[in-house]
Amino acid sequence: MSVKGYMVFLVVMSTFLTVSCGDSVPAGSATSMTGSIIVGEVDWVEVTTFDSESEIRKNSKAVADVQFANGGRCTGFFVSDDVLMTNEHCVGSASDVVGMKVFMKHEKGVPESEYAEVKCNEFIGNDVTLDYALVKCEGSPGQRYGKVTLETTQAVEGDSIYIIQQNCDYYSDYNCNWNKKVSEGKVVGVETDVFYDADTLGGSSGSPVFNADSDKVFAIHHAGYGGGWTGRGIKNAAVPMSKIVPHMQANFPSVLADSGDSSDDGSTTPSQDNNTFETAAKLESGDSFKAEIESSQEMDFYKVEMKAGEVLDFEIKFSHAQGDLDFVVYKKVGGSFKVVSRKQSSTDDERVRLRVSTSKTYYVKVYGYRGATAEYEVKFKK
């Protein structure tokens, strides 16, 4: 079950189900191989241990739990407002996205009903050699949850890195929960792939590998060396973005164009939270999703394009037991923003239905009353 150099892709074999976490990989993927690549002692940690203002926690919002119809799973991350990247050996063809489920908030302490599923069912393309795949998603989740910044700078041995992934040590605990985790390490070699000692396992395939100094993604995790049947190995491997980004520019140019890339080095525009009018997340009629005010200073901004006579119907639902949230509706007049409506009450459901008189972009600011924090659900239609 090995290949040259004992290299093994990080997916869980369907024939390995009795001793792994019960996962298999999509049809057309590398089902003859398995990943067993924890290096030394397990040292990954729950992403929820990091402060909400840390760059690691912010970057983690762009990382997703990708589950397939046949029970297999991988990790993915948003590289633009609506494009998810993962490994080609996870999404080998359009058939692999049929029934695929993508969850943005599979984290410790979050109930399964609040994992925040997004719909990603349009196959864009992939490349076998570079082992990456692109899938288009509905509703611009990259705006809501975050998108990473791609970096084409070459890694060097000794660089500090971290991987954000969906996994758990199912070799030690068959019933473990693959919550979103962070594994830190060092680059231990650079050849065709980049090698490092950060921990991963089957299911980590497609995880973003970040440079710890820049907090940008310089590679996509895809394989490991020296693994056996104990879940332990020698080193892990990733394909560098210095190879993937030029391939994307040549074959899928709209992906990086949509991300706002205007640089010469192939990097995408740095991701920003929707915490200002300028970075407001755009909503489309019919959008419904979960979000969160995570700190006393945080505010979430949304924007909607309205025509005169249309009804702006915006609603948030939350639990006062967590915290009291309110929102304000604005429209831009000249260089300033004018308050159109303000919703403040003691209920768990704040809603405004407003017939607009002018064709403009309207903005909604969601915030915590007196610094409150809480998860909430957004519903918008017109």
N, C-alpha and C positions, 0 to 999 in steps of 0.2 A: 504493500500500500504506500510505497514511497516513490519519489522521483529523484533525479540526479541531485546530489547534495542534500538529500532528505528534505527537500522543500515540499511543504504541504500547504494547500490553500485552506483558509480558515472558514470552512463550512462543515456542517455536521452530516456525516454519511447516513443515508437512510438505513443501511445495514448496521449502523452503530447505535440504533435507537435504544436498545436495552440498557446501555451503560452511559449514554450521554443525556442531554436534556430533552429528549423526545422530539428533536427537530430533524427535518430533512431539507434538501435544497430544491429549487425549482427544476422542472424538466429542462434538459439542455444545459445544465450547469455541471460543474466538476464533481459529480457525485461519487467518483471513485477515490476521492481523497478526503482527509479529515484534518482539522486543525487542533493542535495540542500544544499551545505555545505560551504557557505561563513560565516566566524565567525566574528561577529561584522561588522565594516565598511570594505568595499573593500579596501585592501591595496596592491594588487599585482601591479607590474610595468612592463613596456615594457623591454624586455631583451636588447634592443638597448640603454637604458639609462646607461648601464654599459660600462666602458672602455674596449676596445678590448683586453687589456692585463690582465684584471681581471680574476680570476679563474672562477667566475660565467659565464662570457661571453665565456670563452674557453670551459667550460663544456656544455654550451648551444648548441654548434655546434653538439653534439651527440644526441640531442633531436629532435624528428620528429613529424610532424602532420600526423596522420594515419586516412585515410578516406576510408570508405567501400562502396561497390557497392549499398547498400540499403539506403545510405545517412547518416548512422551513422558515428561517429568519436571517436577516442581515442587519447592518446599520447603514444609514444614509445621512446626507446633510445637504442643506440648500445652498446653491451657488448663485442663485438669482431669486427674484420674487416668486417664481413659479417652477423652477427646475431643481429637481433632486438628483444628486449624484450618489452612486453606489458602485459596487464592482460588477464587471461583466459576468463573472462566474456566479453572481447572484441574479442578474437580469440578463439572460443570454439572448432573449428575443421578445417580441411583442406578446407572445403567449404567457410569459412570466408575470406580466403586470395584470393579467386577468384575475380578479379576486384578491389582488394585493392590497394590504392594509398598511397605512402609515400613521404612526402615533407620535406626537410631538412632546408629550408630557408623561412618558412612562418613567416615573421617578419615585424614589422612596417617599412614602407618606401620601402619595396621590392615589385615590381609589381608581379602580379600573374604569369606572364609568366616566372619569374625568381625564382620561389619557389624551384627549384632544386629537381625534382622528381627522386627517385631511385626505381628500380624494386625489390619488395620483394614478391615473390609468391610461395615459397617453405615452407610448414608447417613442422616444426621440431617436435614439441610436446608441451604439456602443463600439468598443474596440477590444478585440481579444488580446492583442499583444500588450496593450497598456492597461488592460483589465479595469476599464471603467465603463459605466453606463449612465445614461441620462433619461429621466422620466419627467414629463410635464404634469403639474398638479393644478387643481382648480382653486380659484379664490385668492391668489397671491399670498400663500402662507409664509413666504420668505419675508414679506413686509410685516406680518403679524408677529412671527416668532423670531425672526432673525435669519441672516444669511452670512456665510463666512467670507473672508477675504482670501483670495488665492495668491500665493507668492511663488515666483519662479526662481528665486535665489537658490543656488546650489547649497545643500547641506554639507557640513564638514564634520569629521569625527570629533566627538566631544560636545557637540551642540546639545543643549537641553531641549527636550520635547515633551509634549503630553498628547495623549489620545483620549478623545471622548467617545464612548461606545456604549452599546446596550448589551450587558452581559453579566454573568455570575459564575462562580466556580461549581458547575454542576457535577464535576468529578467528585467533589467532596460532599455536595448536597444535591441529590437528584431533583428535589422540589424547589430549588432556589429561584428567586425572582430576578430576571435580567433587567433590573433597574438601570437607569443611565449612570455610568461610572466614569471616573477619570483615572488614568494610569500615567504616571510620570516616569521619565527615563532619560537615557543619553543615546545619541547616535554612536554606534560601535563600528560602523563601516559604510563606505559608499562605493558601489559598483554600478551595475545596471539598475539595481534597486538601492534604496536606502535601508540600512539595517539598524536596529535599536533594541534595547533591553526592556522596554515597557511591556507590561503584561497584556495579553489578549487571549481569546479562546474562540472556538467556532461560534459564529454569531456576531463577531466583531468585524467581519468582512465588510468593507466599504466605509470604515470609520475614518474621519479626518485626523491627520497627524499635524499638530500645530508646533511651530517654532515657539519655544517658551519666552523668547525675548521679544519677538514681534507680535505674537498671538495671531499669526496668520497661518493658513493651511499650506504646507509646502509639499504634502504627499498624501496619497490615499492608501490606507492599510489594506493588504491583501493576502499575506502569506506568512509562513514561519518555517524555521529550520530545526531539525533535531527532535521533533515531537514523536512521542510514542503513544501508548494507551493509558498514560497516567495524567495527561493534560499538562505535562511539563516539557520544556524544550530549551533551546540554546539562544535563539534570537528571532526577532520578527522582521518583516520586510514590507516595504511600501513602494509604490510607483511615484516618482517625483512629479510635481506639477510643472517642472521645467520641460517635461516631455508631453504631459497631457494638455496643457494650455495651448501650445502651438497646434496640436492636433484638433482641439476644439475650434480654434480660430479658423482653421482650414476647412473643417467638415461640418461644424455646427456654429457658425458665426453669430447667429441671432441670440444664442444663449448668453454669451459674454456681453453682447451689445445691450441686451435687456437688463443686464446687471449694472449698467452704467459705466462700463469699462471705457476709459479714454486714455489710459496710460500706454507707454511704449513697452512695458515689461510684461504684459499679459496678466497683470493683477486686476482683480475686480475692485470696484469702489468699496471702501470699508463699510461694513454693515453698521446700521444705526438703529437704535430703538426708536419706536414711534413716539418720542417724548417731547416733540416740538411741533409747531405748525408746519415747519419746513419739511419734517420727516414723517408727517402724518400718513398712516396706512390708508390706501384707497379702498373703499367699499363698493361692491356692486349689489344691485337689488337681489334679494334672496340670500345674501350672506348670513351665515349663522356659525358661530365658533366660540370657543372658550378663551379667555385671557386672564390676566392677573395684575393687580397692583401689588407689588412686592415690597415696597418700602414707603416710608412716610413722605418722601420727597417725589415719588414717582407719579407721573401723569401719562396717560395714553391718549394720543391724538388720532383721529380718523377724519377722512375727507370724502365727500360725495359730490358728484356732479349732478346738478339739478336744473331742470328746465321750468320756466314760469308756468304755474298752474299745477305742477306735480306735488304730491304729498310726501314729505320726508317723514318716514316712520322709523324711528330709532328707539331701541329698547335694550336695557341691561337687566339681567336677573342675577341675584346674589343672595347670600345669607347674612343677615345682620349679626348673627352669632359670630361670624368671622370679622366683620367690620362694615361700616356704613359708607357706601359709595354714592357719588352724585355725578352729574354731568352738565355741561354747558354747551349750547349750540351757538356757533358764530357764523358770520359771513364776512368776507373781506371787502372792505370799502376803501379804495385808494391804497394807502400803505398801512392801514390799520385793520384790526379785526373787531367787528361790532357784535355785541351779544344780541342774539335773536330770541333765545329761550334758555331758561335755567331750571333744572329739575333737582329739587332737594326735598326729600320726605323721609319718613321713618318706615317705609315699606320695603319689601324685598324685590320690588319690581318698579324700576324707573322707566318711564316711556314718554315720548313726545310724538305727536302727529301734527305736522305743520305744513300747511299749503303755502308754498313759496311764491312770491310775487315777481321775482326776477330770476333770470337764468344766470346762476353763479355757482361757484364752488363753495359748499358749506362745510364747516368743520365742527367736530364734536370733541370735547375734552372730558375724559373720564378721570376722576381723582377720588382720593379717600377723604372723607369728612374728618377734619381735625387729625390728619395723618393716619387714618385707618388704612389697613391693608386687607385685601380679600380677593378671591377668585371670582370671576363673573362671566356671564354668557352674553354675547352680543347678538342681536338680531336686527337686520336692516332690510327694508324694502321700500319701494316707491311706486 
